[in-house]
Amino acid sequence: VFNGESSAPYVESSAVAPLNTYGRSKVMAEQSVLQRNPAALVIRTSSFFGPWHPHDFLPVALRTLSRREPFAAMQDVVVSHTYVPDLANACMDLLIDAESGIWHLANAGALSWYEMARTGARLAQVDARRLEGRACIEFRLPARRPAFSALGTERGLALPELEDALHRYVREARGHWSIAA
């Protein structure tokens, strides 16, 4: 929902300025929900990763690299990454506390997609020498992406640090899928 022109993480009160149809649809959904029910809880999050989805970015990167094949990732697009178990726990806490309004929930810290793959590979002890950092424009994506869409919070509930989440992900993911699969 943000245009990526900030150099600081976006907080809940930051002005929205979506770059594409997807972002505009998210803003419209938020507004519609809160107009219909001002006591609703609206969660903004980004870039999920969890041990149960072997086709998401991180497991694909780790499997590809573990097979000693090249893997390219955007090095000029920085996002907040969100470990699904942390997100689920935080959502439950907010629901139990009957919180409302817009909340940003993502693991603390922001990385480019390239840095995410590199860090995941290091923690999973996968050789990352074939990891290639590329500019977003080289991927020829159909919609513009904000160059920076890190989420911060002014509401007070922060998820654990991203590095901690990645450690837990690597440990848990090994039980659900094989990196070399």
RAFEN-V334126 format. One record per run of one state. SS is the DSSP state (~ for helix, > for strand, _ for the rest). FROM is the first residue (numbers start at 1). LEN is the number of residues. If there is no record, write none. Layout:
ss=SS from=FROM len=LEN
ss=SS from=FROM len=LEN
This chain:
ss=_ from=1 len=9
ss=> from=10 len=1
ss=_ from=11 len=10
ss=~ from=21 len=16
ss=_ from=37 len=4
ss=> from=41 len=4
ss=_ from=45 len=3
ss=> from=48 len=2
ss=_ from=50 len=7
ss=~ from=57 len=10
ss=_ from=67 len=4
ss=> from=71 len=4
ss=_ from=75 len=3
ss=> from=78 len=3
ss=_ from=81 len=1
ss=> from=82 len=2
ss=~ from=84 len=13
ss=_ from=97 len=4
ss=> from=101 len=4
ss=_ from=105 len=2
ss=> from=107 len=2
ss=_ from=109 len=1
ss=> from=110 len=3
ss=~ from=113 len=11
ss=_ from=124 len=7
ss=> from=131 len=4
ss=_ from=135 len=1
ss=~ from=136 len=4
ss=_ from=140 len=8
ss=> from=148 len=2
ss=_ from=150 len=1
ss=> from=151 len=1
ss=_ from=152 len=7
ss=> from=159 len=3
ss=~ from=162 len=12
ss=_ from=174 len=8
